[in-house]
Amino acid sequence: MIPGGMDPKKMQAMMKQMGIRSEEIEATKVTIETGSGMIVIEQPQVTKITMQGQASFQIAGNVRVEEKSSSDDIKMVMEQTGCSESEARGALEKSGGDIAQAIVSLGEGK
């Protein structure tokens, strides 16, 4: 029973009458790219809702945020430490994008 005592079948009928359709989307992972990184939703429950020809999505699941390091930051760490691109990227991820900390952490390993 939906809160407020409305029968789910009646709710579906009302939504259909108003031109609102919803459907479950089978998904294994949802990724949203932002300017500063990515939002990754694992084991998502995705519902597509279409109203007046406009589609929107409702997503729930296990969320994690991945910050991205710019290619300039990676190049700078590589130049300063002589490390590989993957080592520089890893150090930047561990330092939360702090270039100085990434360089120091790579220098400690040598």
Buried (B, 14 or more C-beta within 10 A) or exposed (E): EEEEEEEEEEEEEEBEEEEEEBEEEEBEEBEEEEEEBEBBBEEBBBBEBEEEEEEEEEBEBEEEEEEBBEEEBBEBBBEBBEBEEEBBBBBBBEBEBBBEBBBBBBEEEE
